[in-house]
Amino acid sequence: MPQGCYERRIPILVTRRGRLAGIFFPSPEATLPIELKRELFAVLSAEVARQISKRGLTEEEILADFRSWRTKRREASSRR
């Protein structure tokens, strides 16, 4: 990571296999213009929907997977 990114408040694009996975804004105190928030939400939501459709997943499968992950996470944290 370039030195001084946090001081300059440069957004960091996070990619996975060359595709946008997220955006990290180093300064949580700063607020984004509502127009930018709306645009980011629309773009990221469309990408999530595209990935879900591409994989042929249903809402029920996604919710079941989340419940399974949450259960495993709770079990692991209770063992500590």
C-alpha positions in Angstrom: 0.0 0.0 0.0 1.4 3.4 -0.9 2.7 5.4 2.0 0.4 8.2 2.9 -2.8 6.8 1.5 -4.6 7.4 4.8 -3.4 11.0 5.1 -4.5 11.7 1.6 -7.8 9.9 2.0 -7.5 8.1 -1.3 -10.2 5.4 -1.9 -8.7 2.0 -2.5 -10.3 -0.3 -5.0 -10.4 -3.9 -3.8 -10.3 -6.5 -6.6 -10.6 -10.3 -6.8 -9.2 -11.9 -9.9 -9.2 -8.6 -11.7 -12.8 -7.8 -10.9 -14.0 -5.1 -8.5 -14.9 -6.6 -5.1 -15.2 -3.5 -3.1 -14.0 0.0 -2.3 -12.3 1.0 0.9 -12.5 4.6 2.1 -9.7 5.1 4.5 -11.3 8.0 6.4 -14.6 6.9 8.0 -15.2 10.4 9.4 -15.6 11.8 5.9 -19.1 11.6 4.4 -19.7 10.8 0.7 -22.1 12.8 -1.4 -25.5 11.0 -1.5 -25.3 10.8 -5.3 -22.0 8.8 -5.0 -23.5 6.5 -2.4 -26.5 5.8 -4.6 -24.3 5.1 -7.6 -22.1 2.8 -5.6 -25.1 1.0 -4.2 -26.6 0.5 -7.7 -23.3 -0.7 -9.2 -22.5 -3.1 -6.4 -26.0 -4.4 -6.1 -26.2 -5.1 -9.8 -22.9 -7.0 -9.6 -24.1 -9.1 -6.7 -27.3 -9.9 -8.6 -25.3 -10.8 -11.7 -23.1 -13.2 -9.7 -26.1 -14.8 -8.0 -27.8 -15.3 -11.4 -24.6 -16.6 -13.0 -24.3 -19.2 -10.4 -28.0 -20.1 -10.5 -28.5 -19.6 -6.8 -31.8 -19.1 -5.1 -32.6 -16.9 -2.1 -33.3 -20.0 0.0 -29.8 -21.4 -0.9 -28.1 -18.2 0.0 -30.0 -17.9 3.3 -29.3 -21.5 4.2 -25.6 -21.0 3.5 -25.6 -17.9 5.7 -27.3 -19.7 8.5 -24.7 -22.5 8.3 -21.8 -20.1 8.3 -23.3 -18.2 11.3 -23.8 -21.4 13.2 -20.2 -22.6 12.6 -18.9 -19.2 13.5 -20.8 -19.2 16.8 -19.7 -22.7 17.6 -16.0 -21.8 17.0 -16.2 -18.6 19.1 -17.9 -20.5 22.0 -14.9 -23.0 22.1 -12.5 -20.2 22.9 
